[in-house]
Amino acid sequence: MRGVSKNISLDAEFLGFGDDPYGGKRAGFTAKTIINRKEFGLNWNETLETGGVLVGDEVEILIDIEAIKK
């Protein structure tokens, strides 16, 4: 992001295999992590009238993957 590259770790889970309606096999996976946006140079924010801020520092990344066996 914004020209910053970093290695991150994902908590991944294999969800299993299944048959699809076309006679193929599929596998499902899910993965997630939380990063701090400021570590990637995303520092903009706006203070709200209530005293809080508009954008939080933590960004949750969720990935769902469905793979087809060839």
PDB file of N, CA, C and O in Angstrom:
ATOM      1  N   MET A   1       0.832  -1.180   0.000  1.00  0.00           N
ATOM      2  CA  MET A   1       0.000   0.000   0.000  1.00  0.00           C
ATOM      3  C   MET A   1       0.875   1.241   0.000  1.00  0.00           C
ATOM      4  O   MET A   1       1.861   1.329   0.732  1.00  0.00           O
ATOM      5  N   ARG A   2       0.507   2.165  -0.810  1.00  0.00           N
ATOM      6  CA  ARG A   2       1.221   3.447  -0.877  1.00  0.00           C
ATOM      7  C   ARG A   2       2.725   3.263  -1.000  1.00  0.00           C
ATOM      8  O   ARG A   2       3.493   4.032  -0.421  1.00  0.00           O
ATOM      9  N   GLY A   3       3.159   2.242  -1.756  1.00  0.00           N
ATOM     10  CA  GLY A   3       4.577   2.013  -1.986  1.00  0.00           C
ATOM     11  C   GLY A   3       5.294   1.294  -0.858  1.00  0.00           C
ATOM     12  O   GLY A   3       6.516   1.156  -0.907  1.00  0.00           O
ATOM     13  N   VAL A   4       4.577   0.835   0.152  1.00  0.00           N
ATOM     14  CA  VAL A   4       5.174   0.119   1.287  1.00  0.00           C
ATOM     15  C   VAL A   4       4.845  -1.366   1.147  1.00  0.00           C
ATOM     16  O   VAL A   4       3.680  -1.746   1.033  1.00  0.00           O
ATOM     17  N   SER A   5       5.882  -2.196   1.159  1.00  0.00           N
ATOM     18  CA  SER A   5       5.695  -3.651   1.108  1.00  0.00           C
ATOM     19  C   SER A   5       6.139  -4.256   2.430  1.00  0.00           C
ATOM     20  O   SER A   5       7.210  -3.932   2.943  1.00  0.00           O
ATOM     21  N   LYS A   6       5.317  -5.130   2.974  1.00  0.00           N
ATOM     22  CA  LYS A   6       5.640  -5.816   4.222  1.00  0.00           C
ATOM     23  C   LYS A   6       5.102  -7.237   4.144  1.00  0.00           C
ATOM     24  O   LYS A   6       4.072  -7.489   3.519  1.00  0.00           O
ATOM     25  N   ASN A   7       5.801  -8.151   4.777  1.00  0.00           N
ATOM     26  CA  ASN A   7       5.264  -9.501   4.936  1.00  0.00           C
ATOM     27  C   ASN A   7       4.251  -9.469   6.068  1.00  0.00           C
ATOM     28  O   ASN A   7       4.476  -8.843   7.104  1.00  0.00           O
ATOM     29  N   ILE A   8       3.141 -10.150   5.857  1.00  0.00           N
ATOM     30  CA  ILE A   8       2.136 -10.277   6.906  1.00  0.00           C
ATOM     31  C   ILE A   8       1.796 -11.751   7.062  1.00  0.00           C
ATOM     32  O   ILE A   8       1.979 -12.536   6.132  1.00  0.00           O
ATOM     33  N   SER A   9       1.309 -12.120   8.217  1.00  0.00           N
ATOM     34  CA  SER A   9       0.884 -13.497   8.475  1.00  0.00           C
ATOM     35  C   SER A   9      -0.634 -13.557   8.441  1.00  0.00           C
ATOM     36  O   SER A   9      -1.322 -12.657   8.923  1.00  0.00           O
ATOM     37  N   LEU A  10      -1.139 -14.636   7.860  1.00  0.00           N
ATOM     38  CA  LEU A  10      -2.578 -14.864   7.798  1.00  0.00           C
ATOM     39  C   LEU A  10      -2.931 -16.077   8.643  1.00  0.00           C
ATOM     40  O   LEU A  10      -2.207 -17.072   8.642  1.00  0.00           O
ATOM     41  N   ASP A  11      -4.030 -15.996   9.356  1.00  0.00           N
ATOM     42  CA  ASP A  11      -4.583 -17.159  10.041  1.00  0.00           C
ATOM     43  C   ASP A  11      -5.486 -17.854   9.028  1.00  0.00           C
ATOM     44  O   ASP A  11      -6.570 -17.360   8.719  1.00  0.00           O
ATOM     45  N   ALA A  12      -5.041 -19.001   8.508  1.00  0.00           N
ATOM     46  CA  ALA A  12      -5.757 -19.686   7.439  1.00  0.00           C
ATOM     47  C   ALA A  12      -6.413 -20.959   7.953  1.00  0.00           C
ATOM     48  O   ALA A  12      -5.946 -21.581   8.907  1.00  0.00           O
ATOM     49  N   GLU A  13      -7.509 -21.330   7.295  1.00  0.00           N
ATOM     50  CA  GLU A  13      -8.242 -22.538   7.665  1.00  0.00           C
ATOM     51  C   GLU A  13      -8.721 -23.241   6.393  1.00  0.00           C
ATOM     52  O   GLU A  13      -9.295 -22.609   5.506  1.00  0.00           O
ATOM     53  N   PHE A  14      -8.483 -24.538   6.312  1.00  0.00           N
ATOM     54  CA  PHE A  14      -8.993 -25.365   5.223  1.00  0.00           C
ATOM     55  C   PHE A  14     -10.414 -25.758   5.587  1.00  0.00           C
ATOM     56  O   PHE A  14     -10.645 -26.322   6.656  1.00  0.00           O
ATOM     57  N   LEU A  15     -11.372 -25.468   4.709  1.00  0.00           N
ATOM     58  CA  LEU A  15     -12.778 -25.724   5.011  1.00  0.00           C
ATOM     59  C   LEU A  15     -13.279 -27.060   4.492  1.00  0.00           C
ATOM     60  O   LEU A  15     -14.345 -27.521   4.901  1.00  0.00           O
ATOM     61  N   GLY A  16     -12.524 -27.693   3.591  1.00  0.00           N
ATOM     62  CA  GLY A  16     -12.918 -29.012   3.118  1.00  0.00           C
ATOM     63  C   GLY A  16     -13.066 -29.087   1.608  1.00  0.00           C
ATOM     64  O   GLY A  16     -12.936 -28.091   0.897  1.00  0.00           O
ATOM     65  N   PHE A  17     -13.346 -30.323   1.133  1.00  0.00           N
ATOM     66  CA  PHE A  17     -13.569 -30.596  -0.279  1.00  0.00           C
ATOM     67  C   PHE A  17     -15.055 -30.818  -0.506  1.00  0.00           C
ATOM     68  O   PHE A  17     -15.790 -31.184   0.411  1.00  0.00           O
ATOM     69  N   GLY A  18     -15.485 -30.591  -1.739  1.00  0.00           N
ATOM     70  CA  GLY A  18     -16.869 -30.872  -2.089  1.00  0.00           C
ATOM     71  C   GLY A  18     -17.024 -31.033  -3.587  1.00  0.00           C
ATOM     72  O   GLY A  18     -16.179 -30.584  -4.361  1.00  0.00           O
ATOM     73  N   ASP A  19     -18.102 -31.672  -3.989  1.00  0.00           N
ATOM     74  CA  ASP A  19     -18.425 -31.829  -5.407  1.00  0.00           C
ATOM     75  C   ASP A  19     -19.212 -30.610  -5.862  1.00  0.00           C
ATOM     76  O   ASP A  19     -20.067 -30.100  -5.138  1.00  0.00           O
ATOM     77  N   ASP A  20     -18.905 -30.146  -7.089  1.00  0.00           N
ATOM     78  CA  ASP A  20     -19.682 -29.034  -7.630  1.00  0.00           C
ATOM     79  C   ASP A  20     -20.740 -29.584  -8.583  1.00  0.00           C
ATOM     80  O   ASP A  20     -20.691 -30.766  -8.922  1.00  0.00           O
ATOM     81  N   PRO A  21     -21.690 -28.767  -9.022  1.00  0.00           N
ATOM     82  CA  PRO A  21     -22.771 -29.265  -9.887  1.00  0.00           C
ATOM     83  C   PRO A  21     -22.316 -29.658 -11.290  1.00  0.00           C
ATOM     84  O   PRO A  21     -23.108 -30.192 -12.066  1.00  0.00           O
ATOM     85  N   TYR A  22     -21.057 -29.403 -11.625  1.00  0.00           N
ATOM     86  CA  TYR A  22     -20.539 -29.704 -12.957  1.00  0.00           C
ATOM     87  C   TYR A  22     -19.687 -30.967 -12.969  1.00  0.00           C
ATOM     88  O   TYR A  22     -19.042 -31.265 -13.974  1.00  0.00           O
ATOM     89  N   GLY A  23     -19.674 -31.716 -11.864  1.00  0.00           N
ATOM     90  CA  GLY A  23     -18.912 -32.948 -11.780  1.00  0.00           C
ATOM     91  C   GLY A  23     -17.473 -32.767 -11.335  1.00  0.00           C
ATOM     92  O   GLY A  23     -16.706 -33.730 -11.328  1.00  0.00           O
ATOM     93  N   GLY A  24     -17.098 -31.567 -10.967  1.00  0.00           N
ATOM     94  CA  GLY A  24     -15.737 -31.290 -10.517  1.00  0.00           C
ATOM     95  C   GLY A  24     -15.608 -31.335  -9.007  1.00  0.00           C
ATOM     96  O   GLY A  24     -16.591 -31.503  -8.285  1.00  0.00           O
ATOM     97  N   LYS A  25     -14.390 -31.183  -8.548  1.00  0.00           N
ATOM     98  CA  LYS A  25     -14.092 -31.137  -7.113  1.00  0.00           C
ATOM     99  C   LYS A  25     -13.641 -29.729  -6.758  1.00  0.00           C
ATOM    100  O   LYS A  25     -12.908 -29.094  -7.516  1.00  0.00           O
ATOM    101  N   ARG A  26     -14.076 -29.250  -5.617  1.00  0.00           N
ATOM    102  CA  ARG A  26     -13.689 -27.921  -5.142  1.00  0.00           C
ATOM    103  C   ARG A  26     -13.186 -28.014  -3.712  1.00  0.00           C
ATOM    104  O   ARG A  26     -13.587 -28.887  -2.943  1.00  0.00           O
ATOM    105  N   ALA A  27     -12.301 -27.094  -3.380  1.00  0.00           N
ATOM    106  CA  ALA A  27     -11.786 -26.990  -2.018  1.00  0.00           C
ATOM    107  C   ALA A  27     -12.005 -25.560  -1.547  1.00  0.00           C
ATOM    108  O   ALA A  27     -11.886 -24.611  -2.323  1.00  0.00           O
ATOM    109  N   GLY A  28     -12.326 -25.420  -0.270  1.00  0.00           N
ATOM    110  CA  GLY A  28     -12.565 -24.101   0.288  1.00  0.00           C
ATOM    111  C   GLY A  28     -11.545 -23.753   1.368  1.00  0.00           C
ATOM    112  O   GLY A  28     -11.144 -24.602   2.165  1.00  0.00           O
ATOM    113  N   PHE A  29     -11.140 -22.504   1.375  1.00  0.00           N
ATOM    114  CA  PHE A  29     -10.194 -21.981   2.362  1.00  0.00           C
ATOM    115  C   PHE A  29     -10.671 -20.609   2.805  1.00  0.00           C
ATOM    116  O   PHE A  29     -11.359 -19.914   2.058  1.00  0.00           O
ATOM    117  N   THR A  30     -10.310 -20.225   4.003  1.00  0.00           N
ATOM    118  CA  THR A  30     -10.551 -18.868   4.476  1.00  0.00           C
ATOM    119  C   THR A  30      -9.303 -18.416   5.223  1.00  0.00           C
ATOM    120  O   THR A  30      -8.595 -19.227   5.820  1.00  0.00           O
ATOM    121  N   ALA A  31      -9.044 -17.119   5.182  1.00  0.00           N
ATOM    122  CA  ALA A  31      -7.874 -16.566   5.871  1.00  0.00           C
ATOM    123  C   ALA A  31      -8.207 -15.157   6.345  1.00  0.00           C
ATOM    124  O   ALA A  31      -9.021 -14.458   5.742  1.00  0.00           O
ATOM    125  N   LYS A  32      -7.558 -14.752   7.443  1.00  0.00           N
ATOM    126  CA  LYS A  32      -7.793 -13.396   7.940  1.00  0.00           C
ATOM    127  C   LYS A  32      -6.568 -12.890   8.685  1.00  0.00           C
ATOM    128  O   LYS A  32      -5.740 -13.663   9.166  1.00  0.00           O
ATOM    129  N   THR A  33      -6.482 -11.583   8.764  1.00  0.00           N
ATOM    130  CA  THR A  33      -5.431 -10.924   9.532  1.00  0.00           C
ATOM    131  C   THR A  33      -5.885  -9.497   9.834  1.00  0.00           C
ATOM    132  O   THR A  33      -6.861  -9.010   9.263  1.00  0.00           O
ATOM    133  N   ILE A  34      -5.181  -8.850  10.718  1.00  0.00           N
ATOM    134  CA  ILE A  34      -5.421  -7.440  11.030  1.00  0.00           C
ATOM    135  C   ILE A  34      -4.092  -6.712  10.881  1.00  0.00           C
ATOM    136  O   ILE A  34      -3.069  -7.146  11.413  1.00  0.00           O
ATOM    137  N   ILE A  35      -4.119  -5.599  10.151  1.00  0.00           N
ATOM    138  CA  ILE A  35      -2.921  -4.784   9.994  1.00  0.00           C
ATOM    139  C   ILE A  35      -3.184  -3.387  10.534  1.00  0.00           C
ATOM    140  O   ILE A  35      -4.334  -2.973  10.677  1.00  0.00           O
ATOM    141  N   ASN A  36      -2.111  -2.665  10.831  1.00  0.00           N
ATOM    142  CA  ASN A  36      -2.213  -1.272  11.237  1.00  0.00           C
ATOM    143  C   ASN A  36      -1.952  -0.424  10.002  1.00  0.00           C
ATOM    144  O   ASN A  36      -0.864  -0.484   9.429  1.00  0.00           O
ATOM    145  N   ARG A  37      -2.930   0.361   9.588  1.00  0.00           N
ATOM    146  CA  ARG A  37      -2.822   1.128   8.353  1.00  0.00           C
ATOM    147  C   ARG A  37      -1.686   2.147   8.400  1.00  0.00           C
ATOM    148  O   ARG A  37      -1.135   2.501   7.358  1.00  0.00           O
ATOM    149  N   LYS A  38      -1.332   2.620   9.587  1.00  0.00           N
ATOM    150  CA  LYS A  38      -0.262   3.618   9.708  1.00  0.00           C
ATOM    151  C   LYS A  38       1.102   3.026   9.373  1.00  0.00           C
ATOM    152  O   LYS A  38       2.010   3.760   8.982  1.00  0.00           O
ATOM    153  N   GLU A  39       1.263   1.696   9.519  1.00  0.00           N
ATOM    154  CA  GLU A  39       2.517   1.043   9.144  1.00  0.00           C
ATOM    155  C   GLU A  39       2.737   1.053   7.634  1.00  0.00           C
ATOM    156  O   GLU A  39       3.834   0.756   7.161  1.00  0.00           O
ATOM    157  N   PHE A  40       1.700   1.394   6.883  1.00  0.00           N
ATOM    158  CA  PHE A  40       1.773   1.447   5.431  1.00  0.00           C
ATOM    159  C   PHE A  40       1.656   2.879   4.904  1.00  0.00           C
ATOM    160  O   PHE A  40       1.398   3.088   3.719  1.00  0.00           O
ATOM    161  N   GLY A  41       1.843   3.852   5.776  1.00  0.00           N
ATOM    162  CA  GLY A  41       1.832   5.249   5.366  1.00  0.00           C
ATOM    163  C   GLY A  41       0.463   5.866   5.217  1.00  0.00           C
ATOM    164  O   GLY A  41       0.337   6.954   4.654  1.00  0.00           O
ATOM    165  N   LEU A  42      -0.566   5.202   5.706  1.00  0.00           N
ATOM    166  CA  LEU A  42      -1.930   5.741   5.630  1.00  0.00           C
ATOM    167  C   LEU A  42      -2.241   6.456   6.948  1.00  0.00           C
ATOM    168  O   LEU A  42      -2.826   5.873   7.861  1.00  0.00           O
ATOM    169  N   ASN A  43      -1.843   7.709   7.030  1.00  0.00           N
ATOM    170  CA  ASN A  43      -1.918   8.450   8.286  1.00  0.00           C
ATOM    171  C   ASN A  43      -3.078   9.434   8.377  1.00  0.00           C
ATOM    172  O   ASN A  43      -3.360   9.945   9.461  1.00  0.00           O
ATOM    173  N   TRP A  44      -3.754   9.711   7.273  1.00  0.00           N
ATOM    174  CA  TRP A  44      -4.831  10.704   7.292  1.00  0.00           C
ATOM    175  C   TRP A  44      -5.924  10.285   8.280  1.00  0.00           C
ATOM    176  O   TRP A  44      -6.233   9.102   8.427  1.00  0.00           O
ATOM    177  N   ASN A  45      -6.493  11.276   8.944  1.00  0.00           N
ATOM    178  CA  ASN A  45      -7.631  11.053   9.825  1.00  0.00           C
ATOM    179  C   ASN A  45      -8.318  12.381  10.055  1.00  0.00           C
ATOM    180  O   ASN A  45      -7.769  13.437   9.742  1.00  0.00           O
ATOM    181  N   GLU A  46      -9.500  12.328  10.593  1.00  0.00           N
ATOM    182  CA  GLU A  46     -10.278  13.528  10.891  1.00  0.00           C
ATOM    183  C   GLU A  46     -10.864  13.382  12.280  1.00  0.00           C
ATOM    184  O   GLU A  46     -11.479  12.364  12.598  1.00  0.00           O
ATOM    185  N   THR A  47     -10.670  14.410  13.119  1.00  0.00           N
ATOM    186  CA  THR A  47     -11.241  14.387  14.466  1.00  0.00           C
ATOM    187  C   THR A  47     -12.716  14.755  14.393  1.00  0.00           C
ATOM    188  O   THR A  47     -13.091  15.725  13.734  1.00  0.00           O
ATOM    189  N   LEU A  48     -13.543  13.979  15.070  1.00  0.00           N
ATOM    190  CA  LEU A  48     -14.979  14.231  15.098  1.00  0.00           C
ATOM    191  C   LEU A  48     -15.343  15.181  16.231  1.00  0.00           C
ATOM    192  O   LEU A  48     -14.584  15.336  17.188  1.00  0.00           O
ATOM    193  N   GLU A  49     -16.486  15.805  16.121  1.00  0.00           N
ATOM    194  CA  GLU A  49     -16.955  16.725  17.158  1.00  0.00           C
ATOM    195  C   GLU A  49     -17.118  16.033  18.505  1.00  0.00           C
ATOM    196  O   GLU A  49     -17.004  16.670  19.552  1.00  0.00           O
ATOM    197  N   THR A  50     -17.381  14.748  18.481  1.00  0.00           N
ATOM    198  CA  THR A  50     -17.588  13.987  19.719  1.00  0.00           C
ATOM    199  C   THR A  50     -16.276  13.598  20.381  1.00  0.00           C
ATOM    200  O   THR A  50     -16.278  13.019  21.467  1.00  0.00           O
ATOM    201  N   GLY A  51     -15.142  13.915  19.730  1.00  0.00           N
ATOM    202  CA  GLY A  51     -13.843  13.622  20.311  1.00  0.00           C
ATOM    203  C   GLY A  51     -13.158  12.398  19.740  1.00  0.00           C
ATOM    204  O   GLY A  51     -11.972  12.185  19.992  1.00  0.00           O
ATOM    205  N   GLY A  52     -13.873  11.590  18.979  1.00  0.00           N
ATOM    206  CA  GLY A  52     -13.282  10.402  18.360  1.00  0.00           C
ATOM    207  C   GLY A  52     -12.617  10.758  17.048  1.00  0.00           C
ATOM    208  O   GLY A  52     -12.448  11.931  16.716  1.00  0.00           O
ATOM    209  N   VAL A  53     -12.246   9.736  16.311  1.00  0.00           N
ATOM    210  CA  VAL A  53     -11.657   9.939  14.994  1.00  0.00           C
ATOM    211  C   VAL A  53     -12.488   9.210  13.939  1.00  0.00           C
ATOM    212  O   VAL A  53     -13.197   8.251  14.242  1.00  0.00           O
ATOM    213  N   LEU A  54     -12.388   9.677  12.711  1.00  0.00           N
ATOM    214  CA  LEU A  54     -13.203   9.151  11.629  1.00  0.00           C
ATOM    215  C   LEU A  54     -12.763   7.754  11.175  1.00  0.00           C
ATOM    216  O   LEU A  54     -13.603   6.902  10.886  1.00  0.00           O
ATOM    217  N   VAL A  55     -11.435   7.518  11.111  1.00  0.00           N
ATOM    218  CA  VAL A  55     -10.903   6.255  10.598  1.00  0.00           C
ATOM    219  C   VAL A  55     -10.075   5.573  11.678  1.00  0.00           C
ATOM    220  O   VAL A  55      -9.199   6.198  12.276  1.00  0.00           O
ATOM    221  N   GLY A  56     -10.345   4.300  11.929  1.00  0.00           N
ATOM    222  CA  GLY A  56      -9.568   3.538  12.898  1.00  0.00           C
ATOM    223  C   GLY A  56      -8.211   3.134  12.327  1.00  0.00           C
ATOM    224  O   GLY A  56      -8.014   3.148  11.112  1.00  0.00           O
ATOM    225  N   ASP A  57      -7.285   2.778  13.201  1.00  0.00           N
ATOM    226  CA  ASP A  57      -5.945   2.375  12.772  1.00  0.00           C
ATOM    227  C   ASP A  57      -5.900   0.937  12.270  1.00  0.00           C
ATOM    228  O   ASP A  57      -5.078   0.616  11.411  1.00  0.00           O
ATOM    229  N   GLU A  58      -6.764   0.065  12.784  1.00  0.00           N
ATOM    230  CA  GLU A  58      -6.734  -1.347  12.412  1.00  0.00           C
ATOM    231  C   GLU A  58      -7.612  -1.617  11.199  1.00  0.00           C
ATOM    232  O   GLU A  58      -8.736  -1.125  11.101  1.00  0.00           O
ATOM    233  N   VAL A  59      -7.071  -2.412  10.275  1.00  0.00           N
ATOM    234  CA  VAL A  59      -7.806  -2.842   9.088  1.00  0.00           C
ATOM    235  C   VAL A  59      -7.863  -4.364   9.119  1.00  0.00           C
ATOM    236  O   VAL A  59      -6.828  -5.025   9.196  1.00  0.00           O
ATOM    237  N   GLU A  60      -9.062  -4.918   9.059  1.00  0.00           N
ATOM    238  CA  GLU A  60      -9.230  -6.367   9.033  1.00  0.00           C
ATOM    239  C   GLU A  60      -9.303  -6.824   7.586  1.00  0.00           C
ATOM    240  O   GLU A  60     -10.082  -6.290   6.796  1.00  0.00           O
ATOM    241  N   ILE A  61      -8.487  -7.817   7.243  1.00  0.00           N
ATOM    242  CA  ILE A  61      -8.457  -8.376   5.893  1.00  0.00           C
ATOM    243  C   ILE A  61      -9.018  -9.795   5.974  1.00  0.00           C
ATOM    244  O   ILE A  61      -8.523 -10.629   6.732  1.00  0.00           O
ATOM    245  N   LEU A  62     -10.053 -10.054   5.186  1.00  0.00           N
ATOM    246  CA  LEU A  62     -10.684 -11.376   5.121  1.00  0.00           C
ATOM    247  C   LEU A  62     -10.587 -11.889   3.693  1.00  0.00           C
ATOM    248  O   LEU A  62     -10.895 -11.164   2.747  1.00  0.00           O
ATOM    249  N   ILE A  63     -10.155 -13.146   3.532  1.00  0.00           N
ATOM    250  CA  ILE A  63     -10.012 -13.753   2.214  1.00  0.00           C
ATOM    251  C   ILE A  63     -10.749 -15.088   2.213  1.00  0.00           C
ATOM    252  O   ILE A  63     -10.508 -15.933   3.076  1.00  0.00           O
ATOM    253  N   ASP A  64     -11.646 -15.280   1.249  1.00  0.00           N
ATOM    254  CA  ASP A  64     -12.321 -16.553   1.046  1.00  0.00           C
ATOM    255  C   ASP A  64     -11.914 -17.071  -0.323  1.00  0.00           C
ATOM    256  O   ASP A  64     -12.020 -16.356  -1.320  1.00  0.00           O
ATOM    257  N   ILE A  65     -11.444 -18.325  -0.375  1.00  0.00           N
ATOM    258  CA  ILE A  65     -10.937 -18.903  -1.617  1.00  0.00           C
ATOM    259  C   ILE A  65     -11.692 -20.197  -1.918  1.00  0.00           C
ATOM    260  O   ILE A  65     -11.906 -21.029  -1.036  1.00  0.00           O
ATOM    261  N   GLU A  66     -12.090 -20.347  -3.178  1.00  0.00           N
ATOM    262  CA  GLU A  66     -12.669 -21.591  -3.659  1.00  0.00           C
ATOM    263  C   GLU A  66     -11.811 -22.045  -4.831  1.00  0.00           C
ATOM    264  O   GLU A  66     -11.731 -21.355  -5.848  1.00  0.00           O
ATOM    265  N   ALA A  67     -11.173 -23.193  -4.695  1.00  0.00           N
ATOM    266  CA  ALA A  67     -10.270 -23.699  -5.731  1.00  0.00           C
ATOM    267  C   ALA A  67     -10.910 -24.898  -6.431  1.00  0.00           C
ATOM    268  O   ALA A  67     -11.574 -25.721  -5.800  1.00  0.00           O
ATOM    269  N   ILE A  68     -10.701 -24.980  -7.733  1.00  0.00           N
ATOM    270  CA  ILE A  68     -11.238 -26.079  -8.526  1.00  0.00           C
ATOM    271  C   ILE A  68     -10.112 -27.020  -8.922  1.00  0.00           C
ATOM    272  O   ILE A  68      -9.092 -26.585  -9.457  1.00  0.00           O
ATOM    273  N   LYS A  69     -10.296 -28.310  -8.658  1.00  0.00           N
ATOM    274  CA  LYS A  69      -9.284 -29.312  -9.010  1.00  0.00           C
ATOM    275  C   LYS A  69      -9.352 -29.564 -10.522  1.00  0.00           C
ATOM    276  O   LYS A  69     -10.427 -29.774 -11.085  1.00  0.00           O
ATOM    277  N   LYS A  70      -8.189 -29.537 -11.154  1.00  0.00           N
ATOM    278  CA  LYS A  70      -8.121 -29.812 -12.593  1.00  0.00           C
ATOM    279  C   LYS A  70      -7.840 -31.261 -12.852  1.00  0.00           C
ATOM    280  O   LYS A  70      -7.748 -31.675 -14.007  1.00  0.00           O
TER     281      LYS A  70
END
